[in-house]
Amino acid sequence: MEIKVRARDYQDRFLSCESKFPCCKAGIGTGKTLLMLVKIYQYCEKYPGTTALIVRKEFTDLHDSTIKDFQQYFSCKVGSDKNYTLPCGSKIMFRHAAEIEVLKNINLGIAGIEQAEEFEDDKQFQFIRDRLRQNNGATVRPLIIIANANGHNWIHQLWMASSEREEIDLVTGQYYYKKGEYECFTATTFANERNLPSDFILDCRAKEIEAPNHYKQYILNDDDITQQDDFVFTFQELEEARKREYAHREGYGIRLVGYDIARYGNDACATVCIQQMGALIWKVRHVDQWEKRDLAYTIGRVISITSELQADGKIIDEDGIGGGPLDVINANIRDVEDQYKGFRNKQYSYDENRYFGNPRTHCVFVLKEMIMKGHISLVDESLCQELLTLRYTFMTDGRRILISKEKLRKEGIKSPNKADSLIMAVSLIGQVKQKQDRQYEPNVSQYAHEDNLFKLAGIR
């Protein structure tokens, strides 16, 4: 099969490389996956009857990214058994890390590991290496690696440390490393600029300021960056938002409240209420927290706070312990519109959301845009302190995702309960927008010019 690729220098050399262990370690958008798939497919065509293996750490990534890309590039369908057989009789197997151990007796002609930096060490690499023993008529049975930079990890040690280096193009970070059978080609994202959309390149350049660690690691392909996380908010952004004062515009006053319910123990339950001050303007009206109380007390307190605040919209985190209180409270509310909403932080597929990995991340970046555009007053210092602890990284498909509370807790950072309560309250703003759209639509008035609050605010 012929696939036309406008190859850059590093791509051309990687495709033609005939070493035992070729590696392409390059920035996002550099075509690494396509290069590996083409290299394996061409090898399978050249040596009929070859058994090939392509590995990814997680099943979801293997299914939603690797297999999906393969089917798109080669206009074919991978079977439900995750195998594809070429017309010449060669077979390409797609497997994730948990399935590798069952392949102990298999003989392979070629193999590839995608996003190899996801593996903590070279255990899987060495396991697959031992199975490259198929008698398929070839003189070399390659194990291909593609990866992003991730510090001085096992990939860096095997392919780059103590290797001879040749400069291909200094400006775009294209280098060639060689150490025996180990050959590695590197490049920054900008090395493949001519094959990428202009808005993608502009967004990459914007990350130099917005997400400097990510920019260095994933775009500039810098191995010296080991902390890949970036903070969502800066101290200056939050300090300015804390000091903001807004006049209350007549006709507005919607109140939205979020509740983060914790188990009896070290974590605290928290609530934050925001009030609409104008078409685009919101203000934190109430912040509260309590701990070491049983669920009966918490349910009673939630109901009491909602009543005192006369909240119009209410939402509870139902992924954890909050699911029980949510059901108990709603069981006593007949009108569906008056019931509390549940916040579920399920992972988005790429088709569902091409910018963020889950609802929590999406909502925190809506909040960030509101802060940057001057559309919210945070008021409470303790709330701002929790917001400062929120960090995010990027998924391999370029989407942002918040670092989990579990990981933060392991690092000694307290659970950001107030911050999560605010994030949940912000998630309800879209419903307010829809309701106000319907309310003001029949009348041509000053409010009709504000019928698309999010569009005016520039919030995605």
C-alpha positions in Angstrom: 0.0 0.0 0.0 1.2 3.5 -0.9 0.8 6.4 1.6 1.9 9.8 0.5 3.7 11.7 3.3 5.3 15.1 2.9 8.3 13.9 4.9 10.6 16.2 6.8 14.3 15.2 7.2 13.8 13.4 10.5 10.8 11.6 9.2 12.5 10.5 6.0 15.5 9.2 7.8 13.4 7.4 10.4 11.4 5.6 7.8 14.5 4.4 5.9 16.3 3.5 9.1 17.1 -0.3 9.1 18.6 -0.6 12.6 17.4 -3.1 15.2 16.0 -0.5 17.6 14.8 2.7 15.8 13.3 5.4 17.9 11.5 8.7 17.1 11.3 10.9 20.2 9.7 14.1 19.1 7.2 16.8 20.0 3.4 16.5 19.6 2.1 16.8 16.1 5.3 15.4 14.5 3.6 12.4 12.9 5.3 9.8 15.2 2.3 7.4 15.1 2.0 7.5 11.4 5.7 6.9 10.9 5.6 3.8 13.2 2.5 2.4 11.5 3.9 2.9 8.0 7.2 1.4 8.9 5.5 -1.7 10.4 3.0 -2.0 7.5 5.7 -1.8 4.9 7.8 -4.4 6.7 4.8 -6.8 6.8 4.3 -6.3 3.1 8.0 -6.9 2.4 8.1 -10.1 4.4 4.8 -12.0 3.9 3.7 -14.2 6.9 5.2 -11.8 9.4 3.6 -11.5 12.9 3.7 -7.9 14.1 2.8 -6.5 17.5 1.9 -2.9 18.4 1.7 -2.0 22.1 0.2 0.8 24.1 0.1 1.0 27.9 -3.7 1.6 28.4 -6.6 -0.1 26.6 -8.6 3.1 26.1 -5.6 4.8 24.4 -5.0 1.7 22.2 -8.6 1.5 21.1 -9.5 5.2 20.8 -6.2 6.4 19.3 -3.8 3.8 17.9 -6.3 1.4 16.3 -8.5 4.3 15.2 -5.5 6.0 13.5 -4.4 2.7 11.8 -7.9 2.2 10.4 -8.0 5.8 9.1 -4.5 5.7 7.5 -4.9 2.3 5.8 -8.7 2.4 5.1 -9.2 -0.9 6.8 -11.0 -2.5 9.8 -9.2 -4.1 12.7 -11.1 -7.2 14.0 -12.8 -7.5 17.4 -9.8 -9.6 18.4 -7.6 -6.5 17.8 -5.8 -8.2 14.9 -5.5 -7.2 11.2 -4.4 -9.5 8.5 -2.8 -8.1 5.4 -3.5 -9.5 1.9 0.0 -11.0 1.9 -0.8 -13.1 5.0 1.1 -11.0 7.6 -0.7 -10.2 10.8 -0.6 -7.0 12.9 -1.7 -7.5 16.6 -2.7 -4.5 18.8 -2.3 -5.1 22.5 -2.2 -3.1 25.7 0.2 -3.6 28.6 -2.0 -5.9 30.7 -2.2 -8.3 27.8 1.5 -8.6 27.0 2.2 -11.3 29.6 0.0 -13.8 27.8 2.3 -13.6 24.7 5.2 -15.4 26.3 5.3 -18.1 23.5 4.8 -15.9 20.5 7.4 -15.4 17.8 7.5 -11.9 16.3 9.0 -10.4 13.2 8.6 -6.8 14.1 7.1 -4.8 17.0 6.4 -1.2 18.0 5.7 0.6 21.3 3.6 3.8 21.0 3.9 6.5 23.6 6.7 4.5 25.2 7.3 7.2 27.8 4.1 6.0 29.5 5.9 2.9 30.7 7.9 3.6 33.9 10.9 1.3 32.9 12.2 -0.9 30.1 10.5 -4.1 31.4 8.0 -4.3 28.5 10.7 -3.3 26.0 12.9 -6.2 27.1 10.0 -8.6 27.2 9.0 -7.9 23.6 12.7 -7.8 22.5 13.0 -11.5 23.6 10.2 -12.5 21.3 11.6 -11.0 18.1 12.6 -14.5 16.8 10.3 -15.3 13.9 11.9 -16.9 10.9 10.3 -14.6 8.3 13.2 -14.3 5.9 14.4 -10.9 7.2 17.9 -10.2 8.4 16.7 -7.7 11.1 13.6 -8.0 13.3 13.1 -4.4 14.6 11.5 -3.1 17.8 10.3 0.4 17.0 9.9 3.0 19.7 8.0 6.3 19.5 7.8 8.7 22.5 7.5 12.1 23.9 10.2 13.6 26.1 9.9 12.6 29.7 13.1 13.5 31.6 16.1 11.3 31.6 14.0 8.1 31.7 14.8 4.7 30.3 14.4 5.8 26.7 16.8 8.7 27.2 19.3 6.3 28.8 19.1 3.6 26.1 19.0 5.8 23.0 20.6 9.1 23.9 23.0 8.9 26.8 26.6 8.4 25.7 25.5 8.3 22.0 27.1 10.0 19.0 24.9 12.9 17.9 24.5 14.4 14.5 22.8 17.8 14.0 20.1 17.7 11.2 18.5 21.0 11.9 19.3 23.0 15.0 16.4 25.5 14.7 13.7 22.7 14.8 15.6 20.4 17.2 16.2 17.7 14.6 19.1 15.5 15.8 20.2 11.9 15.0 21.6 9.8 17.8 23.5 6.5 17.3 24.8 3.9 19.8 25.3 0.5 18.3 21.9 -0.9 17.2 20.1 2.0 18.9 19.2 4.9 16.6 17.1 7.8 17.6 15.7 10.8 15.7 14.4 13.9 17.5 12.4 17.0 16.5 10.3 19.8 18.0 6.7 20.3 17.0 7.8 23.1 14.7 9.8 20.7 12.6 6.5 19.5 11.1 4.9 23.0 10.9 4.1 22.8 7.2 2.0 19.7 7.7 0.0 21.2 10.6 -3.0 23.6 10.8 -2.0 27.2 11.4 -4.3 27.6 14.4 -2.7 24.5 16.0 0.8 26.1 15.6 -0.5 29.4 17.0 -1.9 27.5 20.0 1.4 25.7 20.5 3.3 29.1 20.6 0.7 30.5 23.1 1.6 27.6 25.5 5.1 29.1 25.9 3.4 31.6 28.2 0.2 29.8 29.3 1.8 26.3 30.0 5.6 26.7 30.0 6.5 23.3 31.4 4.2 21.6 28.8 5.7 23.8 26.1 9.2 22.8 26.9 8.5 19.1 27.3 5.9 18.3 24.7 6.5 21.0 22.0 10.3 21.7 22.3 10.9 18.0 23.2 13.1 19.0 26.2 14.3 16.0 28.2 15.4 18.3 31.1 11.8 18.9 32.1 10.7 16.3 34.6 7.7 18.2 36.2 5.2 18.1 33.4 2.4 19.7 35.4 1.5 23.4 35.1 -0.6 25.4 37.6 -4.0 26.5 36.4 -3.9 29.9 38.1 -1.3 32.5 39.0 -1.2 34.3 42.3 -1.7 37.6 40.5 -4.8 36.4 38.6 -6.4 35.3 41.8 -5.4 38.3 43.9 -6.9 40.6 41.3 -10.1 38.5 41.3 -10.3 38.5 45.1 -10.2 42.4 45.2 -12.8 43.0 42.5 -16.0 44.8 43.4 -19.1 44.8 41.3 -22.3 46.8 41.5 -25.5 44.7 41.4 -27.5 45.3 38.2 -31.2 45.3 38.6 -32.9 42.2 37.2 -30.0 39.8 38.1 -29.4 37.9 41.3 -29.4 34.2 40.4 -27.5 32.1 43.1 -25.8 28.9 42.3 -24.3 26.7 45.1 -21.9 23.7 44.8 -21.4 21.1 47.6 -18.3 18.8 47.9 -19.2 16.0 50.3 -16.4 14.2 52.1 -16.3 11.0 54.1 -16.2 11.3 57.9 -12.5 11.7 58.6 -9.7 14.0 57.6 -11.3 15.5 54.5 -13.8 18.4 54.9 -17.2 19.0 53.3 -17.4 22.4 51.6 -19.8 24.7 49.9 -19.5 27.8 47.7 -22.3 30.0 46.4 -21.9 32.4 43.5 -24.4 35.2 42.6 -25.0 36.8 39.3 -24.4 40.5 39.4 -25.0 41.3 35.8 -25.2 39.5 32.4 -21.6 38.4 32.5 -20.6 39.2 36.1 -20.6 36.8 39.1 -19.5 37.1 42.7 -18.6 34.6 45.4 -21.3 35.2 48.0 -20.8 32.4 50.5 -17.9 30.0 51.4 -18.3 27.4 54.2 -16.6 24.2 55.3 -17.1 21.6 58.0 -15.4 18.3 59.0 -15.7 15.2 61.2 -19.5 15.1 60.9 -21.6 12.1 59.9 -23.8 12.1 56.8 -27.0 12.8 58.6 -25.5 16.1 59.9 -24.1 16.9 56.4 -27.5 16.3 54.7 -29.2 18.6 57.2 -26.6 21.3 56.8 -26.8 21.2 53.0 -30.6 21.7 53.2 -30.2 24.5 55.7 -27.5 26.4 53.7 -29.6 26.1 50.5 -32.6 27.5 52.3 -30.7 30.3 53.9 -29.1 31.3 50.6 -32.3 30.9 48.7 -30.2 29.2 46.0 -31.7 28.8 42.5 -29.3 26.1 41.4 -27.8 23.4 43.5 -25.2 20.7 42.6 -23.5 17.9 44.6 -20.4 15.9 43.7 -21.9 12.4 43.3 -18.8 10.5 42.2 -17.8 9.8 45.8 -19.8 9.8 49.0 -22.0 12.6 47.7 -24.2 10.2 45.7 -26.0 9.0 48.9 -26.9 12.4 50.2 -28.0 13.5 46.7 -30.5 10.7 46.5 -31.8 11.3 50.1 -32.3 15.0 49.5 -33.9 14.7 46.1 -36.3 12.0 47.4 -38.1 14.7 49.3 -38.3 17.2 46.5 -41.3 16.7 44.1 -40.6 19.3 41.5 -37.8 18.1 39.2 -36.6 21.7 38.5 -36.1 22.2 42.3 -33.9 19.1 42.7 -30.2 19.1 43.2 -28.0 18.3 40.2 -25.3 15.6 40.4 -21.8 16.4 39.2 -20.1 13.4 37.5 -16.5 13.6 36.4 -16.4 10.9 33.8 -13.7 11.0 31.2 -14.7 12.6 27.9 -13.9 10.8 24.7 -12.1 13.0 22.1 -15.3 13.3 20.1 -17.2 14.6 23.1 -14.7 17.2 24.0 -11.6 18.1 21.9 -10.1 20.4 24.5 -10.5 18.9 27.9 -10.3 15.3 29.3 -13.2 15.6 31.8 -15.9 17.9 33.1 -13.9 19.1 36.1 -11.1 20.3 33.8 -13.5 21.9 31.4 -15.2 23.8 34.2 -12.0 25.0 35.9 -10.9 26.5 32.6 -14.2 28.2 32.1 -13.5 29.7 35.6 -10.0 30.7 34.5 -11.4 32.5 31.5 -13.9 34.3 33.7 -11.1 35.4 36.0 -8.9 36.6 33.2 -11.7 38.5 31.6 -12.7 40.2 34.9 -16.1 38.4 35.1 -16.0 37.0 38.6 -15.1 38.3 42.1 -13.7 35.6 44.3 -13.7 37.6 47.6 -12.5 34.7 49.9 -8.8 34.3 50.5 -9.0 30.6 51.6 -10.8 29.8 48.4 -8.0 31.5 46.4 -5.4 29.5 48.3 -7.0 26.2 47.3 -7.3 27.3 43.6 -3.6 28.0 43.6 -2.9 24.3 44.3 -4.7 23.1 41.1 -2.4 21.7 38.4 -3.0 20.2 35.0 -1.1 18.3 32.4 -1.9 17.3 28.8 -3.2 14.0 27.6 -1.4 12.4 24.6 -4.0 13.7 22.2 -3.3 17.3 23.3 -6.3 17.8 25.7 -5.9 19.3 29.1 -6.7 17.3 32.3 -6.5 18.3 35.9 -4.1 16.4 38.3 -6.4 14.3 40.4 -7.1 15.0 44.1 -5.7 11.6 44.9 -2.3 12.4 43.4 -2.3 15.8 45.1 -3.1 14.1 48.5 -0.1 11.8 48.0 2.1 14.8 47.5 0.9 16.2 50.9 -1.5 18.8 49.4 -4.9 19.0 51.1 -8.0 18.2 49.1 -9.2 21.4 47.4 -12.8 21.0 48.6 -13.8 24.7 48.4 -12.2 25.0 44.9 -14.2 22.0 43.7 -17.4 23.4 45.2 -16.8 26.6 43.2 -16.0 24.6 40.0 -19.3 22.7 40.4 -21.2 26.0 40.9 -19.6 27.4 37.7 -20.8 24.3 35.8 -24.4 25.5 36.3 -23.8 28.9 34.6 -24.6 27.4 31.2 -28.1 26.5 32.4 -28.6 30.1 33.6 -27.7 31.3 30.2 -30.2 29.1 28.5 -33.0 30.1 30.9 -32.3 33.8 30.4 -32.1 33.3 26.6 -35.7 32.0 26.7 -36.8 34.6 29.2 -35.7 37.6 27.2 -36.1 36.3 23.6 -39.7 37.6 23.0 -38.8 41.2 24.1 -36.4 43.5 22.2 -34.7 45.1 25.2 -31.4 45.9 26.7 -31.2 42.2 27.7 -31.7 41.0 24.1 -28.3 42.3 23.3 -26.8 40.0 26.0 -28.6 36.8 24.8 -25.4 34.9 24.4 -23.5 35.4 27.6 -20.8 32.8 26.9 -20.1 34.1 23.4 -19.8 37.6 24.6 -17.5 36.5 27.4 -15.3 34.6 25.0 -15.8 31.4 27.0 -15.7 28.1 25.1 
